Amino acid sequence: ANAEKDRAWILQHLPASVHLEDATGQTAMIAVQGPRAVELVSQLVGRDLTALPRFHATTCLWQGQSLFVARTGYTGEDGVELIMEAAVAEPLWNALHAAEATPCGLGARDVLRIEAGYPLYGHELSEEVNPIEAGLGWVVSKTKEFLGAEAIRQVREQGPTRKLVGLEVEGRMVARQGYSVQVNGQPVGEITSGTFSPTLERSIALAYVRSVYAKTGEQVQVDMRGRLVPARVASKRFVTHV
């Protein structure tokens, strides 16, 4: 969805000596996630992938077609992401379905990634959010130079004014993106994502709140269309599968 935006940004900062080839329309990706995902894909490609470490990748052949296989995903479950030529996607999808993989859409993926506390572009991440307040400082170098490095150093030194937190919300109502988070009737933050967790059987949410209210156990309220619903600041990792 952001391919054009990404391409424009890269071209803006690319040295003249470097050529960019956009392969977005030539490739496709299928994510196979869940406790049996690696086993199922291993059977499909005829190769044991169980020893492939998390966040590592390899290449496999399926019916003579090359697959880029990464032990990654955005569900909080174990699994792999398969990248292939676009024309291979449909037959591979059908083969996975025939092997008893259950198709699911972005709605199911979104519930899983919220349960896992994973931030999503357009919700927890944007051009206006820095990686420190998003809890992603661990992936940003403290020593290397890059675009925005000085700004990030300043945030590290001064501390972020707000932080991304998890919220355990009372009742079964879903806290939607944009709902106000309040303390004593005063806004202190905003919901970025919310869902009813089928795993925990309760309403959960992700929100940015002022750093002073970001401590685990802090009591807040969510303004749900004029009704103030009690909530408690919790770990963003509501559910741990791997």
Secondary structure, DSSP 8 states (H G I E B T S, - for coil): --HHHHHHHHHHH--TT------GGGEEEEEEESTTHHHHHHHHHTS--TTS-TT-EEEEEETTEEEEEES--SSSS-EEEEEEEHHHHHHHHHHHHHTT-----HHHHHHHHHHHT---BTTTBSTT--TTTTT-GGGS-SSS--TTHHHHHHHHHH--SEEEEEEEESSS----TT-EEEETTEEEEEEEEEEEETTTTEEEEEEEEEGGG-STT-EEEEEETTEEEEEEEE-S------
